[in-house]
Amino acid sequence: MIELNRAVAIAMAESPQAGLDAMDRIDALDEYVHMHAARADLLRRLERREEARAAYRRALELTPSPVEQSFLERRLAEIDGGSGEE
């Protein structure tokens, strides 16, 4: 989880691509919902919509939280609607 936090910090300080590059080097968090949600957000910001959709869907598979599901579904709908807004 420390490496994920580091990758998010890199994305904020440098660029979404730099954060994504750092995130892609993390091996152990495939079952962690927030890894996929954060990755999806960076991909969305980079307008890599297909990859963002897949990451949002993976995050949806992993979360039991209705609140998180609702948030992730809204983000996915934004992509499906073609919106790149934050």
N, C-alpha and C positions, 0 to 999 in steps of 0.2 A: 504494500500500500504506500509506503514511503516513496517508491519510484513513481507511482502514479501521481502522487502529489507533486513530485518534482517535475514531471512531464507537463502537468497543468500549469505550474509556475513558469516553465519555459515558454509555453504557448502564450501566456499573458505578457511575459517580458519581451519575448522575441517575435514570434509569429505562430499562427496555427500550424504551419508546416513543421517548424522546429519542434513544437510540442508533440505533434503526431509522430515525427521521427523518433523522439525519445520514448513515446508510448509503444511504438511498434517493437522496441527492443525488450519489452517486458514480457516474460514468458509465463509467469505463475498465476495470472489473474483471469484466466479465461472464464471462470465461473462467477466472477464478481460483476454484478450488474453495473456498478458505477464506472468500471473500466470501459464497458461497451457504450454507456451513455456519454461519457466524456469523449471517447473516440468518435462517436456519431456527431457530437457537437462540432468537433474540429473538422471533420469531413464535410459537414453542412456548411461551415464557414468557408471552406475551400471550394464550395460548389461541386463537390464530388458526390452527387445525389444518390447514385446507385449504391455506393459503398456506405453512405450515411444511412440509407434505408435499411440495409442489412444489419448495420450495427444497432440501430434503434430496435429492430425486430429481435435481435439477440438479447438486448437489454430487457425488452418486454417479456421474453421467455423466462428470464431469470428472476424477475421481481414479483413477489407476492403482494406487494403494497398497492392497494387501489389508487392511492394518491400518486405514487410514482408511475403507475400504469397510465393514469389519465394524462400526466405531463408528457410522457413518452409518446402516447398516441397523438397528442396535439402537435408535437414536434414532427412526427411522421406525417401527419395530415398537411402540415405546412410544406413539407418537401413534395408530397404528392400533388399539392395544389400549385407547386412551382414557386412558392414564396421563399425567398432567401433572407427575409427579414428576421431580426432577432427579437 
